Amino acid sequence: MVGHIDGLNAEEFHAGLNQNVRSYDGGAVIFDLKTLTYISSAGLRAILIVAKTLHAEGIKFSICSLSEAVSSMVRTAGFDKVIDVYESPSEAVSAVTG
């Protein structure tokens, strides 16, 4: 995910995520957001829907490598209370595999 996710591209972002998640059969999904500079509430909603879908299927979900702006949006929306957030991909992998 490069750049930003807002009301203009959130639907396309969600559709892409949904398509990839449907075919996934592993035990955990980690979204590395290091190149994401902005996310709107519409983008956050898309991530939350995917997280809930995965959780219902018993698949762990987390996000990592958030920029300061994205991290602020995630915290402000309270998503850090319902989605595991990690500083780095290695930290996320350790948490879901260990």
C-alpha positions in Angstrom: 0.0 0.0 0.0 1.7 3.1 -1.2 0.6 6.7 -0.7 -2.8 7.2 0.7 -6.2 5.6 1.1 -9.2 7.9 1.2 -12.8 8.1 0.1 -11.7 8.1 -3.6 -9.9 4.8 -3.5 -11.1 3.1 -0.4 -13.7 1.0 -2.2 -11.0 -0.3 -4.7 -8.6 -0.9 -1.7 -11.3 -2.9 0.1 -12.2 -5.0 -3.0 -8.6 -5.9 -3.4 -8.2 -6.9 0.2 -11.4 -8.9 0.2 -10.3 -10.8 -2.9 -7.0 -11.7 -1.4 -8.4 -12.7 1.9 -11.0 -15.0 0.4 -8.3 -17.2 -1.0 -6.0 -17.1 2.1 -5.7 -20.3 4.1 -2.9 -19.4 6.5 -3.0 -18.7 10.3 -2.1 -15.0 10.3 -2.2 -11.9 8.1 0.1 -8.9 8.7 -0.4 -5.7 6.8 2.9 -3.8 6.5 1.9 -0.1 6.1 5.3 1.5 5.9 4.6 3.2 2.6 1.2 4.4 3.5 1.3 8.2 4.3 -2.4 8.8 4.9 -5.6 6.8 5.7 -9.1 8.2 6.0 -12.0 6.8 8.0 -13.1 5.0 4.8 -9.7 3.2 4.6 -9.8 2.3 8.2 -13.2 0.9 7.8 -11.9 -1.4 4.9 -9.2 -2.7 7.2 -11.6 -3.2 10.1 -14.0 -5.2 7.9 -11.1 -7.5 6.7 -9.9 -7.9 10.3 -13.3 -9.0 11.4 -13.7 -11.4 8.5 -10.3 -13.0 9.3 -11.1 -13.1 13.0 -14.3 -14.9 12.3 -12.3 -17.5 10.4 -9.8 -17.9 13.2 -7.0 -16.1 11.4 -4.9 -13.6 13.4 -4.6 -10.1 11.9 -2.3 -7.3 12.6 -0.8 -4.1 11.1 2.7 -2.8 11.4 5.2 0.0 10.4 2.7 2.8 10.7 3.8 6.4 9.8 3.1 9.0 12.5 0.1 10.3 10.6 -1.4 6.8 10.0 -0.7 5.8 13.6 -2.5 8.9 14.8 -5.5 8.1 12.8 -5.6 4.5 14.0 -5.3 5.6 17.7 -7.8 8.4 17.3 -10.4 6.0 15.8 -9.6 3.5 18.6 -8.6 0.8 16.2 -5.4 0.1 18.2 -7.9 -1.4 20.8 -9.3 -3.9 18.3 -6.4 -4.6 15.9 -2.9 -5.5 17.0 -0.4 -2.9 16.0 3.3 -3.5 15.8 6.4 -1.3 15.2 7.9 -3.6 12.6 7.2 -6.7 10.5 9.6 -8.7 12.6 7.8 -7.8 15.8 4.5 -8.7 14.2 5.7 -12.0 13.0 7.2 -12.8 16.4 3.9 -12.0 18.0 1.7 -14.1 15.8 4.1 -17.1 15.6 5.4 -17.1 19.1 
